Amino acid sequence: MQNNNYDCIIIGGGVAGMTAALYCLRQNRTVTIIEKDTIGGQISESPRVENFPTIETISGTELADRLFNQITNAGANFEFGNVVGLEKNGDIFTVKTEFGEFYSKTVILATGLVHRKLNIENEENLIGHGISFCALCDGAFYKGEEIALIGDGNTALIYALLLSGYAKKVYLVTMFDRFFGDASWVSAVKEKNNIEIIHNATTTALIGKDELSGVEFTKTNGEKFTLNVKALFEAIGQIPKNDTFKHLAEVDEKGYFVRNEDLSTKTPGLFVAGDCTNKQVRQLTTAANDGAIAATSACNYLQLNFK
């Protein structure tokens, strides 16, 4: 194992975390990234990315690999492991993982979030092959198609409106008999001729081997029906995984980190970046933006406090 003392430890190896590493490295700071799951985070699940400036189309995996290679070639250390604790003693942070401890003058939390899933058979196989969690990212791929969307909150309503601009028809399916979003969004959805609302239905089967070809639903009265669609957007919630750090970084009522303009937290030397924070837009470009800001702020902190 390499020297466990760093100028900056970044928890999370998604786009925000790896961009932060790049900016720290360009200021000649020593950096390690600790990631528990997948290099690239959620973007690695996307088969096509077409909304990143200068790149017309690329797979999420290739984009993540390019960024990973860029930062490791520049000197970043990368560790796989689950962070189970974070403490600050004096001026130094101790990051505790399943496999040991790491020490750093600054820490950037780029822990991302996870999407709530249906947790039914075949779902994992079809993520990125017809199942998507981001209408803004993937909606344009289904122009002129019929699309299914599940969810009953503001995100689902906004996604329905966005998808209606691409799709021939959008089936908006909810588990209950009503929406739980703002009345203005509900009214806007109901005014769209190509959005069909289906209440009181639960997703019970996903059809397709290599690509989604249909979705089976069961209504509360037991009636089953199938939508023969190539795309299913799931908008049933997101979960930040920030509990391990909330004693050092304030979280809001939904569990997202509260961010200052420079992405600092209530603990000096601790910064946050990416989807784990309480921001409005969670996209690839905004993740990179956050990584750059958090890293610049961390380097400024190092310059002022460790001469």
C-alpha positions as CSV (number, residue, x, y, z in Angstrom):
1,M,0.0,0.0,0.0
2,Q,1.2,3.5,-0.8
3,N,1.8,6.3,1.7
4,N,-1.5,6.9,3.4
5,N,-0.9,10.6,4.0
6,Y,-2.3,13.0,1.4
7,D,-3.1,16.6,0.7
8,C,-6.6,15.6,-0.4
9,I,-8.7,12.5,-0.1
10,I,-11.8,12.3,-2.4
11,I,-14.5,9.9,-1.3
12,G,-16.3,8.8,-4.5
13,G,-15.0,8.0,-7.9
14,G,-17.7,9.4,-10.1
15,V,-17.3,12.4,-12.5
16,A,-17.4,14.9,-9.7
17,G,-14.7,13.1,-7.7
18,M,-12.4,12.4,-10.6
19,T,-12.7,16.0,-11.9
20,A,-11.8,17.2,-8.4
21,A,-8.8,14.9,-8.4
22,L,-7.6,16.3,-11.8
23,Y,-7.8,19.9,-10.5
24,C,-5.9,19.0,-7.3
25,L,-3.2,17.2,-9.3
26,R,-2.8,20.2,-11.6
27,Q,-1.8,22.2,-8.5
28,N,0.8,19.6,-7.5
29,R,-1.2,18.2,-4.6
30,T,-1.1,14.5,-3.6
31,V,-4.5,12.9,-4.1
32,T,-6.2,9.6,-3.4
33,I,-9.7,8.6,-4.4
34,I,-11.7,6.0,-2.5
35,E,-14.5,4.3,-4.3
36,K,-16.7,1.4,-3.1
37,D,-18.4,0.4,-6.3
38,T,-17.8,1.4,-9.9
39,I,-15.4,3.9,-11.5
40,G,-17.5,6.6,-13.0
41,G,-20.5,6.2,-10.8
42,Q,-23.9,6.4,-12.5
43,I,-22.6,7.5,-15.8
44,S,-20.9,4.1,-16.3
45,E,-24.4,2.6,-16.7
46,S,-25.3,4.8,-19.7
47,P,-24.7,3.2,-23.1
48,R,-24.6,6.6,-24.8
49,V,-23.6,10.0,-23.7
50,E,-24.4,12.9,-26.1
51,N,-24.6,15.9,-23.8
52,F,-21.0,16.4,-22.9
53,P,-19.3,19.4,-24.7
54,T,-16.9,18.5,-27.6
55,I,-17.9,14.8,-27.6
56,E,-20.7,14.0,-30.0
57,T,-21.3,10.5,-28.6
58,I,-19.5,8.2,-26.2
59,S,-20.5,5.4,-23.9
60,G,-20.6,6.2,-20.2
61,T,-18.0,3.4,-19.6
62,E,-15.5,4.8,-22.1
63,L,-15.9,8.4,-20.7
64,A,-15.3,7.1,-17.2
65,D,-12.3,5.1,-18.3
66,R,-10.8,8.1,-20.1
67,L,-11.1,10.3,-17.0
68,F,-9.7,7.5,-14.8
69,N,-6.7,7.0,-17.1
70,Q,-6.2,10.8,-17.2
71,I,-6.0,11.2,-13.4
72,T,-4.0,8.1,-12.7
73,N,-1.5,9.0,-15.4
74,A,-1.2,12.4,-13.6
75,G,-0.4,10.7,-10.3
76,A,-3.7,10.0,-8.5
77,N,-3.9,7.0,-6.2
78,F,-7.1,5.0,-6.4
79,E,-8.4,2.7,-3.7
80,F,-11.4,0.5,-3.7
81,G,-13.2,0.2,-0.4
82,N,-16.1,1.3,1.7
83,V,-15.6,4.3,3.9
84,V,-17.0,3.5,7.3
85,G,-15.9,6.6,9.2
86,L,-14.5,10.1,9.0
87,E,-13.0,12.1,11.8
88,K,-11.0,15.3,12.1
89,N,-8.3,15.5,14.8
90,G,-6.6,18.9,14.9
91,D,-5.8,19.8,11.3
92,I,-5.8,16.2,9.9
93,F,-8.7,14.1,8.7
94,T,-8.7,10.3,9.3
95,V,-10.7,8.3,6.7
96,K,-11.5,4.9,7.9
97,T,-12.2,2.1,5.4
98,E,-12.8,-1.7,5.7
99,F,-9.1,-2.2,4.9
100,G,-7.3,0.5,6.8
101,E,-7.0,4.2,7.6
102,F,-5.9,7.1,5.4
103,Y,-4.9,10.6,6.5
104,S,-5.4,13.9,4.7
105,K,-5.3,17.6,5.1
106,T,-8.5,18.0,3.2
107,V,-11.4,15.8,2.1
108,I,-13.9,16.1,-0.7
109,L,-17.2,14.2,-0.4
110,A,-18.4,13.2,-3.8
111,T,-20.5,10.2,-2.7
112,G,-23.2,10.5,-5.3
113,L,-26.6,8.9,-4.9
114,V,-28.5,5.8,-5.8
115,H,-31.8,5.6,-7.6
116,R,-34.6,3.8,-6.1
117,K,-35.3,0.7,-8.2
118,L,-38.3,-1.6,-8.7
119,N,-36.2,-4.6,-7.5
120,I,-38.0,-7.0,-9.8
121,E,-36.6,-9.7,-12.0
122,N,-34.7,-8.7,-15.1
123,E,-34.3,-5.0,-14.0
124,E,-30.5,-5.1,-13.5
125,N,-30.0,-6.7,-16.9
126,L,-32.0,-4.0,-18.7
127,I,-30.6,-0.9,-17.1
128,G,-29.0,1.0,-19.9
129,H,-30.8,-1.3,-22.4
130,G,-34.2,0.3,-22.3
131,I,-34.4,1.2,-18.6
132,S,-33.2,4.7,-17.7
133,F,-33.4,6.9,-14.6
134,C,-32.7,10.2,-16.4
135,A,-35.1,11.7,-19.0
136,L,-32.8,14.6,-19.6
137,C,-29.9,12.3,-20.4
138,D,-31.7,9.6,-22.5
139,G,-35.1,10.9,-23.6
140,A,-33.8,12.1,-27.0
141,F,-32.8,8.5,-27.9
142,Y,-36.5,7.5,-28.1
143,K,-37.7,10.3,-30.4
144,G,-41.0,9.2,-32.1
145,E,-41.3,6.1,-29.9
146,E,-43.9,5.2,-27.2
147,I,-42.4,5.5,-23.7
148,A,-43.4,4.3,-20.3
149,L,-42.6,6.3,-17.2
150,I,-43.3,5.4,-13.6
151,G,-43.5,7.7,-10.7
152,D,-46.0,10.1,-9.0
153,G,-43.9,13.1,-7.7
154,N,-42.5,16.2,-9.2
155,T,-39.6,14.4,-10.9
156,A,-42.0,12.1,-12.7
157,L,-44.2,15.0,-13.8
158,I,-41.3,17.0,-15.1
159,Y,-39.9,14.0,-16.9
160,A,-43.3,13.3,-18.5
161,L,-43.4,16.8,-19.9
162,L,-39.8,16.6,-21.2
163,L,-40.4,13.2,-22.8
164,S,-43.6,14.3,-24.4
165,G,-41.5,16.6,-26.5
166,Y,-39.6,13.6,-28.0
167,A,-42.1,10.7,-27.8
168,K,-45.0,9.8,-29.9
169,K,-46.8,8.9,-26.6
170,V,-45.8,8.8,-22.9
171,Y,-47.6,6.4,-20.6
172,L,-47.3,7.9,-17.1
173,V,-48.0,5.1,-14.6
174,T,-48.5,5.6,-10.8
175,M,-49.0,3.2,-8.0
176,F,-51.7,5.2,-6.3
177,D,-54.8,7.1,-7.5
178,R,-53.2,10.5,-7.4
179,F,-50.0,12.5,-7.9
180,F,-47.9,13.8,-5.1
181,G,-46.4,16.7,-7.0
182,D,-47.1,20.4,-7.4
183,A,-50.6,21.2,-8.8
184,S,-49.0,23.3,-11.6
185,W,-47.0,20.3,-12.9
186,V,-50.1,18.1,-12.6
187,S,-52.1,20.5,-14.7
188,A,-49.4,20.9,-17.3
189,V,-49.2,17.1,-17.7
190,K,-53.0,16.7,-18.0
191,E,-53.0,19.3,-20.8
192,K,-50.6,17.3,-23.0
193,N,-52.4,15.2,-25.6
194,N,-49.6,12.6,-25.9
195,I,-49.4,11.8,-22.2
196,E,-51.7,9.1,-21.0
197,I,-52.1,8.8,-17.2
198,I,-52.6,5.3,-15.7
199,H,-53.3,5.3,-12.0
200,N,-53.4,2.4,-9.5
201,A,-50.9,0.1,-11.3
202,T,-47.7,-1.7,-10.1
203,T,-44.9,-2.8,-12.4
204,T,-44.8,-6.6,-12.2
205,A,-42.6,-7.8,-15.1
206,L,-40.0,-6.5,-17.5
207,I,-40.0,-8.1,-21.0
208,G,-36.9,-8.5,-23.1
209,K,-33.6,-10.3,-22.9
210,D,-30.9,-8.0,-24.3
211,E,-33.2,-5.0,-24.9
212,L,-36.5,-3.9,-23.3
213,S,-39.5,-4.8,-25.4
214,G,-42.4,-4.4,-23.0
215,V,-43.5,-3.8,-19.4
216,E,-46.3,-5.7,-17.6
217,F,-48.4,-3.9,-15.0
218,T,-51.0,-5.1,-12.5
219,K,-53.8,-2.8,-11.4
220,T,-55.1,-2.8,-7.9
221,N,-58.2,-4.8,-9.0
222,G,-55.9,-7.6,-10.3
223,E,-56.2,-6.8,-14.0
224,K,-52.9,-7.2,-15.9
225,F,-51.9,-5.2,-19.0
226,T,-48.7,-4.8,-21.0
227,L,-47.2,-1.8,-22.7
228,N,-45.1,-2.7,-25.7
229,V,-42.5,-0.1,-25.3
230,K,-38.7,0.0,-25.8
231,A,-38.1,2.5,-23.0
232,L,-39.0,2.6,-19.3
233,F,-38.0,5.6,-17.3
234,E,-38.0,5.1,-13.5
235,A,-38.7,8.2,-11.4
236,I,-39.4,6.7,-8.1
237,G,-36.9,8.6,-6.0
238,Q,-33.2,9.0,-5.2
239,I,-31.3,8.2,-2.1
240,P,-28.1,10.0,-1.0
241,K,-25.8,7.9,1.1
242,N,-24.5,10.6,3.5
243,D,-25.2,9.4,7.0
244,T,-21.6,8.4,7.7
245,F,-20.5,12.1,7.3
246,K,-23.4,14.1,8.6
247,H,-21.7,14.9,12.0
248,L,-19.1,16.9,10.0
249,A,-21.2,18.1,7.0
250,E,-24.7,19.4,7.4
251,V,-27.5,17.6,5.5
252,D,-31.0,18.8,4.6
253,E,-34.3,17.1,5.3
254,K,-33.8,14.8,2.4
255,G,-30.3,13.8,3.4
256,Y,-28.4,15.9,0.8
257,F,-25.3,17.8,1.8
258,V,-25.9,21.5,2.4
259,R,-23.4,23.4,0.1
260,N,-21.9,26.8,0.4
261,E,-21.0,28.7,-2.8
262,D,-17.4,27.4,-2.7
263,L,-18.7,23.9,-1.8
264,S,-17.2,24.1,1.7
265,T,-19.1,22.7,4.7
266,K,-19.3,23.5,8.4
267,T,-16.0,21.7,9.0
268,P,-12.9,23.6,7.7
269,G,-11.1,21.6,5.1
270,L,-14.1,19.4,4.2
271,F,-15.8,20.0,0.9
272,V,-18.7,18.4,-1.1
273,A,-19.4,17.9,-4.8
274,G,-21.8,16.4,-7.2
275,D,-25.2,14.7,-6.9
276,C,-24.9,14.2,-3.1
277,T,-25.4,17.9,-2.6
278,N,-28.6,19.9,-2.4
279,K,-28.6,21.4,-5.9
280,Q,-31.3,21.7,-8.6
281,V,-29.6,20.1,-11.7
282,R,-27.8,16.8,-11.5
283,Q,-26.0,16.3,-14.8
284,L,-22.6,15.2,-16.1
285,T,-21.5,18.7,-16.8
286,T,-22.7,20.0,-13.4
287,A,-20.8,17.2,-11.7
288,A,-17.6,18.2,-13.4
289,N,-18.3,21.8,-12.5
290,D,-18.7,20.9,-8.8
291,G,-15.5,18.8,-8.9
292,A,-13.5,21.8,-10.2
293,I,-15.0,24.2,-7.7
294,A,-14.5,21.9,-4.7
295,A,-10.9,21.1,-5.7
296,T,-10.0,24.7,-6.2
297,S,-11.5,25.6,-2.8
298,A,-9.6,22.7,-1.2
299,C,-6.3,23.9,-2.8
300,N,-7.0,27.4,-1.6
301,Y,-7.5,26.1,1.9
302,L,-4.3,24.1,1.8
303,Q,-2.4,27.2,0.6
304,L,-3.7,29.3,3.5
305,N,-3.4,26.7,6.3
306,F,-0.4,24.5,5.4
307,K,2.5,26.6,4.3
